[in-house]
Amino acid sequence: MQLTGFDQRIAFVTGAAGGIGQAVVQLLAQAGSIVIATDLQRPAAPQHTGSGRVHSEVLDVTDSEAVQALIARVERDIGAIDLGVNVAGVLHFGTVTQTTDAQWRRTFAVNCDGVFHVSRALAQAMQPRRRGVLVTVSSNAAGIPRHAMAAYAASKAAATMFTRCLGLELAPLGIRCNIVAPGSTLTPMQTGMWHDEDGAKRVIEGFPEQYKTGIPLRKLATPQDVAEAVVFLLSDQAGHITMSDLYVDGGATLRA
């Protein structure tokens, strides 16, 4: 099945400088989209963009005014944004008693406030046109407790429910909002938690001492795996799917 709905449509992607965001940009460009790739540092242009084009922009999603200004500029100078993907995220790893106010606030500022800022601005632009699709990349940690990840898990749970509520508000206008919830994915965020060359093996097998299950599929996800799910939810073929939370974690959370 060939996914459709991308040719010459404008897509706005945050967290696009690496990992999942970079993979999303690559797939959208190859499908023919005009992609606005944003991150704290200007994302590098993909090597193979197919019939699409990529515009790289610097953006701090925690800055509401900067988000509004960039989206307004894109709408004015390039065209109507029909597709939006929230990927920007940060991980704070530490127990609750070790977490500072600044670490908590920074985690929520990016993972939750950033999703709010971008989604609100895109929704405001999409509403009069009565079309558009938004996808938030959350985490399976939003649905299951994780040791020493309370700030991350709570921020992702907030972003998940925010996106579902926004989907309920926008559904009568034909605008769809969905979530992709990855598990352990081979990105710098994941490998940064490893202490030795056995990091991948330990994640796949699980950590009984932390009550963390392993991965039934016996492998880590790749950024491409997650990006494929995002692009499906953006496509015409997902045209009757909204407010869904799609777990892409190899069965790690033992839930649908």
Secondary structure by P-SEA (a helix, b strand, c coil): ccccccccbbbbbccccccaaaaaaaaaaaaccccccccccccccccccccbbbbbbbbccccaaaaaaaaaaaaaccccccbbbbccccccccccccccaaaaaaaaacccaaaaaaaaaaaaaacccccbbbbbbccccccccccccaaaaaaaaaaaaaaaaaaaaaccccbbbbbbbbcccccccccccccccaaaaaaaacccccccccccccccccaaaaaaaaaaaacccccccccbbbbccccccccc
